[in-house]
Amino acid sequence: MNGSRIAAVGHYQPARVLTNEDLAGMVDTSDEWITSRVGIRTRHIAGPDEPVDELAGHAAAKALAAAGLTPGDIDLVLVATSTAIDRSPNMAARVAARLGIPSPAAMDVNVVCAGFTHALATADHAVRAGAATRALVIGADKMSDVTDWSDRTTCVLVGDGAGAAVVEASEDAGIGPVLWGSVPEMGHAVRIEGQPARFAQEGQSVYRWATTQLPAIARRACERAGLGPEDLAGVVLHQANLRIIEPLAEKIGAVNAVVARDVSESGNTSAASIPLALSKLVEQGRISSGDPVLLFGFGGNLSYAGQVICCP
């Protein structure tokens, strides 16, 4: 086998939906203020008895079922998350235990909003190198745990959820070469820190970086896959904010692509946002099996990672 591919995807969101009207009763804001600035209408919020590994486990189970596989078929579990409360056992081990996966390599990847695309690249490398046969790659975050619900600049953004992909060996490269990097000296622009940990960001700095620096990087990710942006059938960017997604997608130049806008109903779910949005596009039939789709994560640490995949 010369490459790897995504065999199937799945997603999960908690049942509770928090609307803009609900937020207007909690902080000084309004539906008009939120939608005009970030384009978010609703978000899903997990309860106190719904930990991150439960969200991740539900999404992973759906991806396994869609791939027609059992837990015993998996030998690598990667969970991208930045909202794990405990340091050990890690989320990957907890998910493996929930699903009954026997003796996998189990690792967490903390690159915040770019975590899933980093984890996907890591799984691709492991499978192609022969270090793993089939991998579960999961993005899961419970942003409600690290949010100051009295701060209207951040609480209007966040949501909880998980998305997962099954990665397996393939004769052809169904996961293109990753282009990844960071701007570590600007890592302070997006933070989850303190005791208790709280999410904070410098919104204007992130907006300028995302809309001016990232389009060229995303186009280079397409070049590594041997494609031009006009060849893409889908674009799934980190679902940070509609006011970032839309200009970034336009500047990439993917004129024929379906652009994921799941942020409008899910909010910013950090590492979960890309697999969650991808899974919904697949479920809705808006992209077809074999279509070239750009996945591009960016955010915390001012990190980024992107690759073109063949839609499962």
N, C-alpha and C positions, 0 to 999 in steps of 0.2 A: 504494500500500500504506500502511495506517495503523498497522501494528504489526509485531511480529516474533513468532516462535514457535520452540520447540525442535522440530526435525524428527526428531532421533534422539539416542540416548545410547549410551555404551559405557564399559567399565571394564577395568582390568587390575590384577592383583596378582602379586607374585613367587611362585615355587613353594615356597620355604622357609616352613614354618609353625613358629613358636615358641610352644610351649604354656606354661601356667603351671607345669607340672612342670619344664619345661626351665629356666625362670627360677629356680625353687627351688634348682636346682643351681648357680646363678650368684651369687645374693644371698640374704640372710636374708629369705625370704618363703615363701608357700605358696599353693596353689590356693585354699584357703578364705579366706586374707587378701585375695587379689586380687579374687576374685569378690564377696566381701561388701562391699568398699569401692568398686570401680569397675565391676563387672559384666563384666569382660573375661575370656574363656577362652583365646583364641588371637589371634595377629597374624601377618602376613606380613612377612618381612624380605628385602630385596634384597641381593644379593651385591656384592662390590667391583667387579665388572665390569658392574653394572647401574645406570647413572647415571639421574638424574631424567628427562632427556629421552627415554631409552629407555622408561621406564614411561609417560610422557606419550604417546609416539608409538604405543605399542601400543593405549592406550585411544582415542586419536584415530582410528586406522585402523579400529577396530571401530565407532565412531560414524559415520564416513564410509560404511562398508559398509552399516550399518543404514539410512542415509538414501538409499542408492542413488546416491551422488555420487562423484566422482573428486577427487583433490587439486587439479586445475585449476579446480574450481568454487569454491574458497575464496579469498577475498581479504583476510581478517583472521584472525590467529592471536593469541589471548590465553592466556597460561599463568599461572595463579595458583600461586605457589610461594614458600616462604621458605627453601628448602634448596638453592638454587643455590650452587655453590662458586665458580664463575667469574663475574665481572661482565660479561664480553663474550666471545663472542657470548651473547646472552641465551637462555633456554630456548625462547622462542617461535621464534626464528630457527633454533635447532638442530632443533626438531621439524619446522619447515617444510622444512628440508633433508632430514631423514630421510624425510619423506613425499613429497618432490618437489613441493611447492607453489610455483608460480612467482610471484615478486614480490609476496608479501602484505605488508601492514602487520603487523609482528610485535612484540608488547609483552609484557613480564612485569608481573604485578600482585602486589605483596607486601603483603597484608593478613592474612598468616598464616592462621588458621583460618576467617576470614571472606572469604578471597580469592576463592573461586569465585563467591559471590553478588555480590561487587563486580564481578568480571570479566563475569559474565552481564549485569548491568545496563549495563555499559559497551558490550558487544556489542549489546544491545537499542537503546541510544541511537544507536550508530553506524549500525545498519541502518535504523532509522526516519528518521534524518537524511539517508540516502542516501550516507553515507560508506563503506559496505560493502554488499556484496550477500549474501554468506554468510560466517559466521564460525565458526571452531573455538574453543570455550571449554573450557579444560582446567584441572583442578585436579590437581596432582601434587606429592607430597612424599616424600622419603626421610628420614624422621625418625630412622632408625637411624644416620645420619651425624652427627647433632647430639646424640646421647644419651649420657649418662654411664651405662654399663652396670653401674657399681658402686653407683648411687643407686637404691634400691628404690622411692623415692617417685615417680620419673619413668620408669624403664625399664620398669615394668609397664604403662605406658599406651600406648606408641607402636607404630605399624606403618607400613609403606610401601605405596604404591599410587597409582593414578591413575584419574580419571574424566573423561569428556569429553562435550560436547554440541555439536551442529551447530545454529546459529541462522540463520534465514533470514527474509526479509520475509513478511508475512502480511496478508491483508485485515482480520483481526480481531487484537486484542491477545492473543496467547498467552503473553506475559510481562507480568505486571502491573507497576505502578509500584513502584520500589524505595523502601524506607525504610531509610536508612543513617545511620551516625553513629559516635561513639566517645567514650571517656572518657580523653583523652590524659594527664591528670594521674595516672592510675592505670596507665599503660602498663607500669610496672615489674612488674605482677602476673603477666605472662606474657612470658618473655624467651627469645631465642636470640641470645646475645652472647658476646664473649670470643674469645680465640685459644688453642686451637681453639674454634669456636663450640659452645656447649652450651645445651640446652633446660632451662629452670628456670621454676618458677611458684610463686605463693603460693596454694595450693589452696583454702584456706578463703575467701579474698577473692574468688576467681573463682566459687566455689560460691554465695556469698551474692549476688553481683552477678547471676549467671545466673538464679537461682531467684526473686529478688525484683524485679529491674528489667526483665528481658527479657520476661516474659509480656505486659505491657501494650504493649510495642513491637511484639511479634509480632502482637498483635491489631490494632494500627494498620496493619500491613502488609496484613492481610486487608481492613480498611476501605478502603484505597486501591484495592483490586481490586474493591470493591463487594460483598464477601462477609462473612458472619459466620463465626467459627471452626467453627460447627456445619455449615457448607456444605462444608467441606473433606473430600476423600476420602483425602488423604494428608498427612502431616507429616514432612518430612525436616530435622531439626535437625543442626547440627554434631555429629558423633559423638565427643564429648569424653569422656564418662563416663556410664554408665547411670544413675548416681545424680543426674546433672544432667538427662539427657534425660527421664526419666520424670516427675519433678515439674514440669518446665517444660512438657512436653506437656499434662499435666493442667491446669495453671493457664491455659494458652492457651484451653482449653475446646473443643478439636476432638474432640467426643465420638463422631463417626461416622467418624473418620479412622484409616487404617492408620498407625502410627507406626514409622518406621525404627529398628531396633535393631541395625544392622550392627556397631556398636562391639564387640559381644560376640565376634564372630569376626575382626574386622579391626583392633581397637584404634583409637587416635586417629591418623588419617592426615592431620591438619591440613587443608590446602586441598583434598585429595582426598576428604575424607570425605563431603561432600554429593553430588557427582556419582557417587561409587562406590556409595553407598547407594541413590540414585535409580535408577541403572542396574540394580541387583540387583532392586529392587521391580518394575521394568518387565519384566525378564527372567523373573521368577518369576510374572508375571501377577497380582500382588497389587494393582496399580492399573491402570486401563484408559485407553486413549487418550481424551483429552478431559477426564479427571478433573481437578478443581482440586486442586493440591498446593502447600502452603506450603514454600518453601525458606528456611531461616533460619540464617545463619552468624554465629558470634560467637567471641571469644577474644582472640588477640594484639592488643596496643594497646588492649585492651578495646574493640575495634571490633565493629560488628554491621551486617548488611545482610540484608534479607529481601524476598521478593517471591512472589506467587502465580503459578504457571505452569499451563498446560494440559498434562497429561501427553502426551508424544509417542506 
